[in-house]
Amino acid sequence: MVFGKNPVLSKYSGILVVTFCVMLSIPFVYFSLRKEEEKDLELTGFKRLIKEHGKAMMYLMFLFLGFVVAFSFWYIAVSGGSDSFRAQIETYCSINRPNDFQGCVNQFYGEGVFKSTGFANSNKSGCQYIYK
């Protein structure tokens, strides 16, 4: 919806959303790690140290789970007819299933996909549109 009129950014809007979420969470992670390092210098004893670091582990875990839930929700809510997540799915398929790239992408989008990496296809130009 945000980059819908831009032909380049509309394909990679999902990556941009993830990038902005990570950039905005950097101060939270930085200051939480800094606070934990200060506690590390003050505290002694293994059990006490683990107990104090457990709090930081919990809120970092909740940050991660919040990202997973939010991105999953928006993937389900927006994926009906939208290509917002095509770049991520193509990258996932080219890394995890390079021998069956077409089958992997067809699992999500159906037939006729754009292969965007030279590794995933045999075309020397690096790009190929496949029709079945």
Secondary structure, DSSP 8 states (H G I E B T S, - for coil): --STT-HHHHHTHHHHHHHHHHHHHHHHHHHHHHHHHHHHHH--SHHHHHHHHHHHHHHHHHHHHHHHHHHHHHHHHH-SS--TTHHHHHHHHHHH-GGGHHHHHHHHH-S--EE--TTTS--TTS-EE---
